[in-house]
Amino acid sequence: MSVESLKCKECKAEYELGATYFCERCFGPLEIGYDHSDLDAAAAKRRIQAGSRGIWRYADFLPFTGRPADPLEPGLTPLLKADRLAERLGVAAEIWIKNDAANPTHSFKDRVVAVAIAKAQELGFTTVACASTGNLANAVAAHAAAAGLDSYVFVPANLEEQKLLATGVYGTNLVGVRGNYDDVNRLCTQLAETHPWAFVNVNLRPYYAEGSKTLAFETVEQLGWKLPDRVVSPIASGSLFTKLGRGFQEWIDLGLVEGGQPTFNGAQATGCSPVATAFAEGWDVCKPQKPDTIAKSLAIGDPADGPYAVEHARKTGGGIDAVTDQEIREAIKLLAETTGIFTETAGGVTIGVLRKLAERGKLAAGERVVAYITGEGLKTLDATRDTFSMHEIDPSLDSFDAEFAQEVSV
């Protein structure tokens, strides 16, 4: 197998592999074109199972000729069957939680950054950068430090403090921009034209996006080389949602797994839901929105891959829904109480939509449903404020017994 070229997703024009991300003919997005003609499915499976304990076990399906050196290799995060969550939701479906908070910087962004930084080094860059809503900032700062590269990380200045602390600690150049993510991204697009830097989600975006496929590959492998029937995934730019689909489809087409695409359900917050709105209204484009939600990691008002996410949800018979900030908080607590997994607000969006699907009767008995948790709850602690209470007592048995007289029987 080989990486052939960059190909336009719209007009199919081809370009040499390099640090570029849009088609000069139609301005469509570029993606990686592979030559799979010499792939032997059985041999590929053996290489995967004998491979590393992370994403590079899937090197055959990533844009490299060999396995990159990677001191922080992410991947192979837990896939847990959530029977108690299914019971609380009142469904007989199999509910699985893919907990990608178990990556090195506690989000799925480690996957895409690992691929982008490996490609940046291959192309000769010495400085990497990104526009981020938080998790990507953590990942770029950490992976650049591990690789010995300089880095610049651009974020909205009002980002959650936990995410700022978990970025600056790696010694990056942390730049807070007075504006929202779309303002930050615009600035970084301009800087990518004037500075010789590898912006992982701008001029290296075709390579960066490929890292998301590894979530699909792991899901299949961890389910015993079977496809899920349905997936529930958060949507920010739409890249993760669509690349999950591409990952499943590649393995279906190559004969590594049998079946068809799962039903895809996307999740957004009502305070920033351009993709959910487009799906609900029957539009083929996403009209930009000004973000206003606690789910800041999903707060992209003008999502680059939004139209493709809408198309993929329709094609697979799924949908894209939005949940309120209160529903996000409730879903974070629901997941924690039933699985022991503490998710950030993006995961609350995902579980909130999962709950909506259950309430509508969309989750059939025996259906295998995988919900993707993309970040750690310690990054968005404020979202859990006032969702529980603490009992305060004196250091005596009498004080304890008085406080819990109704709950405790000896």
C-alpha positions in Angstrom: 0.0 0.0 0.0 1.2 3.5 -0.7 0.1 7.1 -0.2 -0.4 8.4 -3.7 -1.4 12.0 -3.6 -3.7 14.7 -2.1 -7.1 14.6 -3.8 -9.8 17.2 -3.8 -12.9 15.9 -2.1 -15.1 17.9 -4.6 -13.6 17.9 -8.1 -11.1 15.0 -7.5 -8.1 17.0 -8.8 -4.8 15.5 -7.5 -1.8 17.3 -6.0 1.6 16.3 -4.8 2.0 15.5 -1.1 2.9 18.6 0.8 1.7 21.2 3.3 -1.4 22.3 1.5 -5.1 21.8 2.3 -7.4 23.3 -0.4 -7.9 22.7 -4.1 -6.6 25.5 -6.4 -9.3 24.7 -9.0 -12.5 24.7 -6.9 -11.3 25.5 -3.3 -12.6 22.2 -2.0 -10.9 20.4 0.8 -8.0 18.0 0.1 -7.7 14.5 1.6 -5.3 11.7 1.3 -5.4 9.3 -1.7 -4.2 5.8 -1.1 -3.3 2.9 -3.4 -4.7 -0.3 -1.6 -4.4 -2.5 -4.7 -1.6 -4.7 -3.2 -3.2 -5.1 0.3 -3.7 -8.6 1.6 -6.4 -8.4 4.2 -5.3 -11.4 6.2 -1.7 -10.2 6.3 -2.8 -6.7 7.3 -4.8 -8.2 10.2 -1.7 -10.1 11.4 0.4 -7.0 11.2 -2.2 -5.1 13.3 -2.4 -7.7 15.9 1.4 -7.9 16.2 1.8 -4.2 16.2 2.3 -1.5 18.8 -0.1 -0.7 21.7 -1.4 2.4 20.0 -2.4 4.0 16.7 0.8 3.0 14.8 -0.5 -0.6 14.7 -2.6 0.9 11.9 0.3 2.4 10.0 -0.8 0.6 6.8 -3.9 2.9 6.7 -2.1 6.2 7.6 -0.2 8.6 5.4 3.3 7.1 6.0 5.5 4.5 4.4 6.6 3.1 7.8 5.9 3.5 11.5 6.9 7.0 12.7 8.9 7.3 15.9 6.5 8.6 18.6 7.4 8.8 22.3 3.8 9.7 23.2 2.0 7.2 21.0 -1.8 7.5 21.7 -4.5 4.9 21.1 -6.0 1.6 22.1 -8.2 3.4 24.7 -10.9 1.4 26.6 -14.1 0.3 25.0 -16.4 -0.5 27.9 -19.8 -2.2 27.8 -22.1 0.1 29.8 -25.0 -2.1 31.1 -25.9 0.2 34.0 -26.2 3.1 31.6 -28.4 1.1 29.3 -30.6 0.2 32.3 -30.9 3.8 33.3 -31.8 4.8 29.7 -34.4 2.0 29.7 -33.1 0.3 26.6 -32.3 -3.3 25.7 -29.6 -2.2 23.3 -25.9 -2.9 23.9 -24.4 0.4 24.9 -20.6 0.7 24.6 -18.5 3.7 25.7 -15.2 4.4 23.8 -13.3 6.4 26.4 -10.7 8.4 24.5 -10.0 10.5 27.6 -7.4 7.7 28.3 -4.9 9.2 25.8 -1.7 11.0 26.8 -3.3 14.5 27.2 -6.7 13.1 27.9 -8.6 13.6 24.7 -8.9 12.2 21.2 -6.9 15.1 19.8 -3.7 13.1 20.7 -4.5 10.9 17.7 -4.8 13.6 15.1 -1.8 15.5 16.5 0.4 12.4 16.5 -0.2 12.0 12.8 0.2 15.7 12.0 3.5 16.1 13.9 4.9 13.0 12.4 4.1 14.4 9.0 5.5 17.9 10.0 8.8 16.3 10.8 8.8 14.3 7.6 8.2 17.5 5.6 11.1 19.3 7.5 9.2 21.7 9.7 10.7 22.7 13.0 7.8 24.7 14.4 4.2 23.5 14.8 1.1 25.4 15.6 -2.7 25.2 15.9 -6.0 27.0 16.4 -7.8 25.3 19.3 -10.7 25.3 21.6 -8.6 23.6 24.3 -8.0 19.9 23.8 -5.9 20.4 20.6 -3.9 23.0 22.4 -3.0 20.5 25.1 -2.0 17.8 22.5 0.1 20.1 20.3 2.0 21.5 23.2 2.7 18.1 24.7 3.6 16.3 21.4 5.8 19.1 20.2 7.7 19.1 23.5 8.2 15.3 23.3 9.4 15.7 19.7 11.7 18.7 20.5 9.8 21.1 18.2 8.9 24.7 18.9 5.2 25.4 19.1 2.6 28.2 19.0 -0.8 27.5 20.3 -3.7 30.0 19.6 -6.9 29.8 21.7 -9.8 32.0 22.7 -8.6 34.1 25.6 -11.6 33.1 27.7 -10.9 29.4 27.5 -11.4 27.2 30.6 -8.6 27.7 33.0 -7.9 24.0 33.3 -7.2 23.8 29.6 -4.9 26.8 29.7 -2.9 25.3 32.6 -2.7 22.0 30.9 -1.2 23.7 27.8 1.2 26.2 29.2 2.9 23.7 31.4 4.6 22.1 28.3 6.5 25.3 27.5 4.6 26.3 24.4 4.1 29.8 23.2 0.5 30.2 24.4 -1.5 32.9 22.6 -4.9 34.0 23.9 -6.9 35.7 21.1 -9.7 38.1 22.2 -12.5 36.4 20.2 -14.2 33.1 19.6 -12.7 30.0 17.9 -13.7 31.2 14.4 -11.7 34.4 15.0 -8.7 32.3 16.1 -9.0 30.0 13.1 -9.1 33.0 10.7 -5.9 34.4 12.2 -4.1 31.1 12.0 -5.1 30.7 8.4 -3.5 34.1 7.7 -0.4 33.1 9.7 -0.1 29.8 7.8 0.4 31.9 4.6 3.1 34.1 6.1 5.0 31.9 8.5 7.0 28.7 7.7 5.1 26.7 10.4 3.1 23.5 10.3 -0.4 24.4 11.5 -1.7 21.0 12.3 -5.3 21.9 11.5 -4.7 24.3 8.7 -1.9 23.5 6.1 -1.5 20.0 7.5 -5.2 19.3 7.9 -5.4 16.5 5.3 -2.9 14.4 7.3 -4.2 15.5 10.7 -7.7 14.4 9.9 -6.5 10.9 9.1 -5.8 10.3 12.8 -9.5 10.2 13.6 -9.9 7.0 11.5 -7.9 5.1 14.2 -11.0 5.4 16.5 -13.0 3.5 13.9 -10.3 0.9 13.5 -10.0 0.3 17.3 -13.7 0.1 17.7 -13.9 -2.7 15.1 -10.9 -4.6 16.6 -12.2 -4.2 20.2 -15.6 -5.5 19.1 -14.0 -8.7 17.9 -13.6 -7.6 14.3 -17.3 -6.5 14.1 -18.9 -3.3 13.2 -21.2 -1.3 15.5 -24.8 -0.9 14.4 -24.9 2.7 15.5 -22.4 5.3 16.6 -23.0 8.5 18.5 -20.3 11.1 18.1 -19.8 14.8 19.0 -19.5 17.3 16.1 -17.4 20.4 16.2 -15.8 20.9 12.8 -17.3 17.7 11.5 -14.0 16.1 10.8 -14.2 13.4 13.5 -17.7 12.4 12.5 -16.8 12.0 8.8 -13.5 10.3 9.4 -15.1 7.7 11.6 -17.2 6.9 8.6 -14.2 6.8 6.3 -12.3 4.5 8.7 -15.2 2.0 8.8 -15.6 2.2 5.0 -12.0 1.6 4.3 -12.0 -1.7 6.2 -15.3 -2.8 4.7 -14.0 -2.1 1.2 -10.7 -3.9 1.9 -12.4 -7.0 3.4 -11.0 -6.6 6.9 -14.6 -6.5 8.3 -18.0 -7.6 7.0 -21.1 -5.5 6.9 -22.2 -2.0 6.1 -21.8 1.5 7.6 -23.3 2.0 11.0 -26.1 4.5 11.5 -24.4 7.8 12.4 -25.9 10.1 15.0 -24.1 13.4 15.6 -24.2 15.6 18.8 -24.0 19.3 19.2 -24.8 21.9 21.9 -27.8 24.1 21.2 -25.6 27.1 21.9 -23.5 26.2 18.9 -25.4 23.9 16.6 -24.9 24.9 12.9 -24.7 21.3 11.8 -27.7 20.1 13.8 -29.7 23.1 12.5 -28.7 22.3 8.9 -29.8 18.7 9.3 -33.1 19.7 10.9 -33.9 22.3 8.3 -32.9 20.0 5.3 -30.1 22.3 4.2 -27.0 21.2 2.4 -24.9 24.0 3.9 -24.3 25.1 7.5 -25.1 28.7 8.3 -22.5 30.2 10.7 -23.6 30.8 14.3 -22.0 32.7 17.2 -21.2 30.2 19.9 -22.7 30.5 23.4 -22.4 27.2 25.3 -20.5 25.5 28.1 -19.3 22.9 25.5 -16.4 25.1 24.4 -14.5 22.3 22.8 -17.4 21.9 20.3 -17.9 25.7 19.9 -17.1 26.1 16.2 -19.7 28.4 14.6 -18.5 27.9 11.0 -17.6 24.2 10.8 -15.4 23.2 7.8 -16.7 19.7 7.4 -20.2 20.5 8.5 -21.9 19.8 5.1 -20.1 16.5 4.8 -21.3 15.5 8.3 -24.9 16.3 7.3 -24.5 14.2 4.2 -23.1 11.3 6.1 -25.8 11.3 8.7 -28.5 11.3 6.0 -26.7 8.6 4.0 -26.5 6.2 7.0 -30.1 6.8 8.1 -29.0 8.7 11.2 -29.4 12.2 12.4 -27.8 15.2 14.2 -29.3 16.6 17.4 -28.5 19.3 19.9 -28.8 19.4 23.7 -29.0 22.4 26.1 -26.3 23.3 28.6 -28.5 21.9 31.4 -28.9 18.6 29.5 -25.1 18.5 29.1 -24.6 18.8 32.9 -27.2 16.1 33.6 -25.6 13.8 31.0 -22.1 14.2 32.5 -23.5 13.2 35.9 -25.5 10.3 34.4 -22.4 8.9 32.7 -20.3 9.2 35.9 -22.9 7.6 38.1 -23.4 4.6 35.8 -20.0 3.9 34.4 -17.4 5.7 36.6 -16.3 7.7 33.6 -16.0 11.5 34.2 -16.3 13.3 30.8 -15.8 16.9 29.8 -18.7 18.9 28.4 -18.3 17.4 24.9 -19.0 14.0 26.3 -22.0 15.4 28.0 -23.3 16.5 24.6 -22.8 13.0 23.3 -24.5 11.2 26.2 -27.3 13.9 26.1 -28.0 13.0 22.5 -27.8 9.2 23.3 -30.4 9.8 26.0 -32.6 11.6 23.5 -32.4 8.7 21.1 -33.4 6.3 23.9 -36.4 8.5 24.8 -37.5 8.4 21.1 -37.3 4.7 21.0 -34.5 4.8 18.4 -32.2 2.2 20.2 -33.5 -1.2 19.3 -33.1 -4.3 21.4 -29.8 -6.0 20.8 -28.5 -3.0 18.7 -24.7 -2.5 19.3 -24.3 1.3 20.0 -20.9 2.9 20.5 -20.8 6.4 22.0 -17.5 8.3 21.8 -16.2 10.2 24.8 -13.5 12.5 23.5 -12.2 14.3 26.6 -11.6 14.2 30.4 -14.0 15.8 32.9 -11.1 17.4 34.9 -10.7 19.8 31.9 -14.2 21.4 32.5 -14.7 21.2 36.2 -17.0 24.2 36.4 -19.7 22.3 34.4 -20.3 20.0 37.5 -20.7 22.9 40.0 -23.9 22.6 41.9 -24.8 19.2 40.6 -24.2 17.5 44.0 -24.0 18.4 47.7 -21.6 17.6 50.4 -22.6 16.4 53.9 -20.7 18.4 56.6 -20.5 16.9 60.1 -18.5 17.1 63.3 -15.9 14.4 63.9 -18.2 12.3 66.1 -20.4 9.2 65.7 -23.4 11.2 67.1 -22.9 13.9 64.4 -22.7 11.2 61.7 -25.8 9.3 63.0 -27.8 12.5 63.2 -26.9 13.5 59.6 -27.7 10.1 58.1 -30.5 9.0 60.4 -32.9 8.4 57.5 -30.3 6.7 55.2 -28.3 4.4 57.5 -29.6 1.4 59.4 -27.3 -0.8 61.4 
